[in-house]
Amino acid sequence: MNRINRTVLFFVISALVIFTDQAVKFLVRHKLTEGISVKAIGNFVYFTYVKNRGAAFGIFQGGRWILAVISLAVAVFMLFEVKFFIADKMLLIGGSLLFGGIIGNLLDRLFLGYVTDFIDLRFWPVFNIADSCIDVGLLLILIYLVFYDKKNSLR
């Protein structure tokens, strides 16, 4: 696959993440009552609408603008370094998940003043699709850098 096709794929995956994240969050905001849990999968997964005005795990409450600026800075950096993320399949998938997740949560912060969280596992803070994509994306990038990148590999 050539560079242009890999770049297009990066943005298509990112757009799918953003669209899915925002569409599901829209449904959550319009169909669920804040703070009320609905059983989704047995006794393991619940949907609980939470307005997160902080960062991961609810830390940094009230830091809307600084979190938005940091998210925007990381997203702009990723755009300037997109050639890094399209160099390998694992980086392409990880980078596009990370980018899409960052933008998904950034849109909430900018337009709502909070991030819509709803996936409730009961043993973990409530999170959303964008959070999951950020985590999986970062994990894939780290795996690549540690195990596959010839310059930085521990092998």
ZAMARGU-4260 file (C-alpha; in steps of 0.2 Angstrom, whole numbers, plus 5000, padded with zeros to 4 digits):
<rodrens>
0) 5000/5000/5000 | 5007/5017/4995 | 5009/5032/5006 | 4994/5041/5000 | 4983/5026/5003
5) 4990/5023/5020 | 4987/5041/5024 | 4969/5040/5018 | 4966/5024/5028 | 4973/5033/5044
10) 4960/5047/5042 | 4946/5035/5037 | 4949/5024/5053 | 4950/5040/5063 | 4934/5047/5056
15) 4925/5030/5060 | 4931/5031/5078 | 4925/5049/5079 | 4908/5046/5071 | 4905/5030/5081
20) 4910/5039/5098 | 4899/5054/5095 | 4884/5044/5088 | 4884/5033/5104 | 4887/5048/5116
25) 4872/5057/5107 | 4861/5042/5111 | 4867/5040/5129 | 4863/5059/5132 | 4846/5057/5124
30) 4841/5040/5130 | 4848/5038/5148 | 4846/5048/5163 | 4862/5054/5171 | 4868/5044/5186
35) 4856/5029/5183 | 4863/5012/5178 | 4855/5001/5165 | 4861/4983/5164 | 4869/4979/5147
40) 4878/4963/5148 | 4873/4952/5163 | 4880/4958/5179 | 4896/4963/5171 | 4893/4978/5159
45) 4881/4992/5164 | 4877/5009/5155 | 4878/5023/5167 | 4878/5041/5160 | 4891/5051/5168
50) 4897/5069/5164 | 4916/5069/5167 | 4922/5086/5169 | 4940/5080/5171 | 4952/5068/5164
55) 4955/5049/5165 | 4948/5042/5181 | 4939/5059/5184 | 4955/5067/5190 | 4959/5086/5186
60) 4940/5090/5188 | 4936/5107/5181 | 4951/5107/5169 | 4941/5108/5154 | 4951/5121/5144
65) 4968/5115/5149 | 4963/5097/5144 | 4956/5104/5128 | 4972/5113/5124 | 4983/5098/5128
70) 4971/5087/5117 | 4972/5099/5103 | 4991/5101/5104 | 4993/5082/5103 | 4981/5080/5089
75) 4990/5094/5079 | 5007/5086/5083 | 5000/5069/5076 | 4995/5078/5060 | 5012/5085/5058
80) 5019/5068/5061 | 5007/5057/5052 | 5021/5050/5041 | 5027/5041/5057 | 5010/5033/5060
85) 5008/5027/5042 | 5025/5019/5042 | 5019/5002/5049 | 5002/4993/5050 | 5002/4993/5069
90) 5007/5011/5070 | 4993/5015/5057 | 4980/5007/5067 | 4986/5013/5084 | 4989/5030/5078
95) 4972/5032/5070 | 4963/5025/5086 | 4973/5037/5096 | 4969/5052/5085 | 4950/5048/5083
100) 4949/5045/5102 | 4957/5062/5106 | 4946/5071/5094 | 4930/5062/5100 | 4933/5068/5118
105) 4939/5085/5113 | 4923/5088/5104 | 4913/5084/5120 | 4924/5096/5130 | 4923/5110/5117
110) 4904/5109/5114 | 4897/5102/5130 | 4910/5107/5143 | 4912/5089/5149 | 4915/5071/5142
115) 4901/5059/5140 | 4905/5043/5149 | 4894/5028/5150 | 4903/5011/5150 | 4902/5005/5168
120) 4911/4989/5173 | 4908/4992/5191 | 4926/4989/5196 | 4933/5003/5185 | 4929/5021/5182
125) 4915/5024/5169 | 4922/5027/5152 | 4918/5029/5134 | 4922/5023/5116 | 4935/5037/5113
130) 4944/5032/5130 | 4945/5014/5124 | 4952/5019/5107 | 4965/5030/5116 | 4970/5016/5127
135) 4971/5003/5113 | 4980/5015/5101 | 4993/5019/5114 | 4996/5001/5118 | 4998/4997/5100
140) 5011/5011/5098 | 5020/5006/5113 | 5021/4988/5108 | 5028/4993/5091 | 5041/5004/5099
145) 5047/4991/5112 | 5046/4976/5101 | 5046/4980/5083 | 5055/4996/5080 | 5073/4991/5075
150) 5081/5007/5082 | 5072/5006/5099 | 5069/4987/5101 | 5073/4978/5117 | 5076/4962/5107
</rodrens>
